[in-house]
Amino acid sequence: MSTSPGTTTRASSCCAPLVRAPLAAQEAADLARLLKAIADPARLRLLSLVASRDGGEACVCDLTEPLGLSQPTVSHHLKTLVDAGLLQREKRGIWAYYSLVPGALDEVAQVLTTTAHG
């Protein structure tokens, strides 16, 4: 798994589906942190809202109304998703724009599949 300071390790270190090989303790802890980050209805909606927007990115100002949450609450959820390695943040002037980390959700899906590849 790739990590950078302040981010949670992503599921990529678990290169095999759960049904192929047992997870090591650290892999299980890393995957649990990732799943905990997305196990919130507001965060799942944020992932969907960002991914489905034209250009695949959104500013926090675009996300507060659809969620019906305050800007600080939306920003907190976005930070959690960035820290988990699912979203990336790009600062443009006074605004921050969020987009999916390419392949991050695919990596989660790959780990959770019941089909053992290769």
C-alpha positions as CSV (number, residue, x, y, z in Angstrom):
1,M,0.0,0.0,0.0
2,S,1.1,3.5,-0.7
3,T,1.1,5.9,2.1
4,S,2.0,9.5,2.6
5,P,2.2,11.5,5.8
6,G,-1.2,11.9,7.3
7,T,-2.9,9.3,5.1
8,T,-4.3,5.9,5.9
9,T,-2.8,3.0,4.1
10,R,-5.0,1.9,1.2
11,A,-6.2,-1.5,0.3
12,S,-3.6,-2.0,-2.4
13,S,-1.3,-3.9,0.0
14,C,-3.9,-6.6,0.2
15,C,-3.2,-7.7,-3.4
16,A,-5.3,-10.8,-3.1
17,P,-9.0,-11.1,-2.4
18,L,-9.9,-12.1,1.2
19,V,-10.9,-15.6,-0.1
20,R,-7.4,-16.3,-1.4
21,A,-5.2,-15.7,1.6
22,P,-5.8,-14.6,5.2
23,L,-5.0,-11.0,6.0
24,A,-2.0,-10.3,8.1
25,A,-2.8,-8.3,11.3
26,Q,-1.5,-5.0,9.8
27,E,-3.4,-5.5,6.5
28,A,-6.6,-6.1,8.5
29,A,-6.1,-3.0,10.6
30,D,-5.4,-0.9,7.4
31,L,-8.5,-2.3,5.6
32,A,-10.6,-1.7,8.7
33,R,-9.6,1.9,8.8
34,L,-10.4,2.3,5.2
35,L,-13.8,0.7,5.5
36,K,-14.6,2.7,8.6
37,A,-13.9,5.9,6.6
38,I,-16.6,4.9,4.0
39,A,-19.0,3.3,6.5
40,D,-20.9,6.6,6.9
41,P,-23.9,7.6,4.8
42,A,-22.7,11.2,4.4
43,R,-19.2,10.0,3.2
44,L,-20.7,7.5,0.8
45,R,-22.8,10.3,-0.6
46,L,-19.8,12.6,-0.9
47,L,-17.9,9.9,-2.8
48,S,-20.9,9.6,-5.2
49,L,-21.4,13.3,-5.5
50,V,-17.8,14.0,-6.4
51,A,-17.4,11.1,-8.7
52,S,-20.6,11.8,-10.7
53,R,-20.0,15.5,-11.2
54,D,-18.8,16.8,-14.6
55,G,-15.1,16.6,-14.6
56,G,-15.1,14.2,-11.6
57,E,-14.4,17.0,-9.1
58,A,-16.2,19.2,-6.7
59,C,-15.7,22.1,-4.4
60,V,-16.9,21.9,-0.8
61,C,-19.3,24.8,-1.7
62,D,-20.9,22.5,-4.3
63,L,-21.5,19.7,-1.7
64,T,-23.1,21.4,1.3
65,E,-26.6,21.9,-0.2
66,P,-27.0,18.4,-1.7
67,L,-26.0,16.9,1.6
68,G,-28.0,19.3,3.8
69,L,-25.0,19.6,6.1
70,S,-23.0,22.6,7.2
71,Q,-19.7,23.5,5.5
72,P,-17.6,22.6,8.5
73,T,-19.3,19.1,8.7
74,V,-18.8,18.5,5.0
75,S,-15.2,19.6,5.2
76,H,-14.6,17.2,8.1
77,H,-16.0,14.3,6.1
78,L,-14.0,15.3,3.1
79,K,-10.8,15.4,5.2
80,T,-11.6,11.9,6.5
81,L,-11.9,10.6,2.9
82,V,-8.7,12.3,1.9
83,D,-6.9,10.8,4.9
84,A,-8.2,7.4,3.9
85,G,-6.7,7.8,0.4
86,L,-10.0,7.8,-1.4
87,L,-10.2,11.5,-2.4
88,Q,-7.5,13.9,-3.3
89,R,-7.6,17.7,-2.6
90,E,-6.3,20.4,-4.9
91,K,-6.2,24.0,-3.6
92,R,-7.1,26.7,-6.2
93,G,-7.1,30.1,-4.8
94,I,-9.3,30.2,-1.8
95,W,-11.2,27.0,-2.8
96,A,-10.3,23.4,-2.5
97,Y,-11.5,20.9,-5.1
98,Y,-11.9,17.2,-4.4
99,S,-11.7,14.3,-6.8
100,L,-11.4,10.5,-6.5
101,V,-8.0,9.0,-6.2
102,P,-7.7,7.0,-9.4
103,G,-8.2,3.3,-8.7
104,A,-8.8,3.7,-5.0
105,L,-12.4,2.3,-5.0
106,D,-11.3,-0.4,-7.4
107,E,-8.7,-1.6,-4.9
108,V,-11.3,-1.8,-2.2
109,A,-13.5,-3.8,-4.4
110,Q,-10.7,-6.1,-5.5
111,V,-9.9,-7.0,-1.9
112,L,-13.6,-7.7,-1.1
113,T,-14.3,-9.9,-4.1
114,T,-15.1,-13.6,-3.7
115,T,-13.4,-14.4,-6.9
116,A,-9.7,-15.4,-6.5
117,H,-7.8,-14.2,-9.6
118,G,-4.7,-15.8,-11.0
